[in-house]
Amino acid sequence: MSARPSGNCAEVIDAAARALLPKVMAWLKSQGDFSSDDEVLSDLKGAIRSPSHGAGDGYTIASALDQKRGWLPDFDLVEILESASSEKMEAHRRLVGEWVLRDGIKLEFGVGIRVETDRGPGVISALWSETAEYVVATDDEPRHANGGGWVLPAERCKRIAQTVE
């Protein structure tokens, strides 16, 4: 089995940048900049990939483009770039789904099974088979008492052996 794709892998960054490209190109043309698609795509990838872009908010990405590429962003560009994080999430989810299908990954635990996670022990409350993830209601999180929980990759959940008393 190959490793789960990262949320910051090249394919995810590329997909997010390509999704933003048409609107960014239109914005650039409105500014009198007629750079090529390839140049702009490269700039976008660099700004989205940059560790300084944080959670992917449009302002931070626009600032990176300003500092590193000399763009002069305005409100309209920031609004366009605001969707970068959702584009990354969508691309990552699609890529993980493809990975699950390609590698034939199946969830091995069902709802109600106790597991140990990096968030602490808890009970699986839902299964997300298409992305090989469990929703785990951890013991120390009161807001999980009525359902819900942390969405965690299956490989980060280990079954806790049940003891009979």
Phi, psi and omega per residue, in radians:
M1 nan 2.318 3.096
S2 -1.403 2.918 -3.112
A3 -1.309 2.630 3.064
R4 -1.056 2.354 3.097
P5 -1.084 2.474 3.129
S6 -1.405 2.652 3.084
G7 -1.234 -0.184 3.122
N8 -2.092 0.335 -3.137
C9 -1.234 2.859 -3.067
A10 -0.994 -0.671 -3.127
E11 -1.134 -0.671 3.130
V12 -1.198 -0.806 3.126
I13 -1.061 -0.767 3.137
D14 -1.068 -0.803 -3.127
A15 -1.101 -0.730 3.132
A16 -1.130 -0.779 -3.139
A17 -1.111 -0.724 3.131
R18 -1.142 -0.601 3.112
A19 -1.171 -0.601 -3.138
L20 -1.426 -0.399 -2.972
L21 -0.914 -0.845 -3.086
P22 -1.031 -0.757 -3.134
K23 -1.236 -0.647 3.114
V24 -1.164 -0.712 3.110
M25 -1.078 -0.736 3.115
A26 -1.096 -0.726 3.113
W27 -1.092 -0.808 -3.137
L28 -1.042 -0.760 3.130
K29 -1.084 -0.641 3.108
S30 -1.169 -0.338 3.113
Q31 -1.647 0.025 -3.130
G32 1.460 0.253 3.134
D33 -1.812 2.117 -3.099
F34 -2.004 0.764 3.088
S35 -1.069 2.729 3.140
S36 -1.300 2.741 3.078
D37 -0.964 -0.735 -3.105
D38 -1.102 -0.731 3.117
E39 -1.102 -0.810 -3.095
V40 -1.175 -0.710 3.109
L41 -1.043 -0.759 3.106
S42 -1.083 -0.764 3.110
D43 -1.070 -0.783 -3.137
L44 -1.094 -0.794 3.129
K45 -1.018 -0.778 3.140
G46 -1.074 -0.735 -3.116
A47 -1.248 -0.669 3.140
I48 -1.234 -0.660 -3.117
R49 -1.312 -0.442 -3.046
S50 -0.934 2.315 3.114
P51 -1.106 -0.359 -3.126
S52 -1.373 -0.150 -3.085
H53 -1.405 -0.017 3.013
G54 1.014 -2.265 -3.078
A55 -1.370 0.011 3.092
G56 1.628 0.381 3.127
D57 -1.238 2.627 -3.053
G58 -1.033 -0.670 -3.116
Y59 -1.101 -0.779 -3.102
T60 -1.179 -0.694 3.099
I61 -1.159 -0.742 3.106
A62 -1.072 -0.694 3.109
S63 -1.105 -0.712 3.108
A64 -1.097 -0.707 3.111
L65 -1.156 -0.624 3.102
D66 -1.160 -0.872 -3.070
Q67 -1.202 -0.738 -3.020
K68 -1.644 -0.410 -3.033
R69 -2.136 -0.121 3.102
G70 1.390 0.258 3.073
W71 -1.215 2.704 3.081
L72 -2.022 1.438 -3.031
P73 -1.200 2.653 3.041
D74 -2.279 -3.037 -3.113
F75 -0.992 -0.725 -3.100
D76 -1.077 -0.749 3.126
L77 -1.161 -0.732 3.115
V78 -1.022 -0.742 3.110
E79 -1.068 -0.735 3.112
I80 -1.087 -0.807 -3.068
L81 -1.287 -0.268 -3.134
E82 -1.028 -0.457 -3.111
S83 -1.487 0.054 -3.108
A84 -1.013 -0.770 -3.094
S85 -1.170 -0.664 3.111
S86 -1.226 -0.595 3.068
E87 -1.133 -0.698 3.091
K88 -1.122 -0.769 -3.132
M89 -1.083 -0.755 3.136
E90 -1.115 -0.783 3.130
A91 -1.116 -0.714 3.138
H92 -1.131 -0.772 3.132
R93 -1.056 -0.749 3.119
R94 -1.113 -0.781 -3.132
L95 -1.116 -0.720 3.101
V96 -1.135 -0.721 3.094
G97 -1.038 -0.726 3.090
E98 -1.119 -0.696 3.115
W99 -1.097 -0.766 3.133
V100 -1.042 -0.804 3.138
L101 -1.160 -0.816 -3.095
R102 -1.072 -0.738 -3.093
D103 -1.596 -0.015 3.115
G104 1.091 0.690 -3.070
I105 -1.350 2.304 3.114
K106 -2.184 2.467 3.068
L107 -1.259 2.342 -3.080
E108 -1.670 -0.255 -3.129
F109 -1.957 2.707 3.112
G110 -1.911 3.079 3.086
V111 -1.061 2.403 3.114
G112 1.674 -0.155 3.140
I113 -1.393 2.377 3.086
R114 -1.435 2.333 -3.133
V115 -2.353 2.732 3.010
E116 -1.776 2.345 3.139
T117 -2.346 3.025 3.064
D118 -1.261 -0.112 3.044
R119 -1.712 0.004 -3.109
G120 1.905 3.040 -3.134
P121 -1.267 2.684 3.116
G122 -3.013 -2.997 -3.104
V123 -2.084 2.386 3.097
I124 -1.217 2.176 -3.130
S125 -1.890 -0.250 3.101
A126 -2.814 2.759 3.141
L127 -2.064 2.331 3.039
W128 -2.043 1.399 -3.048
S129 -1.059 -0.657 -3.060
E130 -1.120 -0.368 3.098
T131 -2.138 0.212 3.127
A132 0.913 0.933 3.141
E133 -2.278 2.649 3.029
Y134 -1.969 2.583 2.924
V135 -1.708 2.098 -3.044
V136 -2.063 2.123 3.045
A137 -1.521 1.837 -3.097
T138 -1.343 2.627 -3.063
D139 -1.081 -0.600 -3.032
D140 -1.636 0.211 -3.116
E141 -2.003 1.710 -3.070
P142 -1.000 -0.557 -3.104
R143 -1.213 -0.209 3.093
H144 -1.528 -0.073 -3.074
A145 -1.084 -0.499 -3.101
N146 -1.839 0.411 -3.137
G147 1.971 2.990 -3.129
G148 1.458 -2.876 -3.135
G149 2.562 -2.998 3.113
W150 -1.422 2.370 3.036
V151 -1.547 2.007 -3.030
L152 -2.231 2.451 3.055
P153 -1.025 2.488 -3.103
A154 -0.970 -0.625 -3.093
E155 -1.218 -0.161 3.084
R156 -1.746 0.181 -3.131
C157 -2.109 2.153 3.124
K158 -2.059 2.323 -3.119
R159 -1.121 2.410 3.057
I160 -1.632 2.197 3.141
A161 -1.116 2.315 3.117
Q162 -1.470 2.349 3.098
T163 -1.881 2.508 3.114
V164 -1.707 2.234 -3.128
E165 -1.866 nan nan
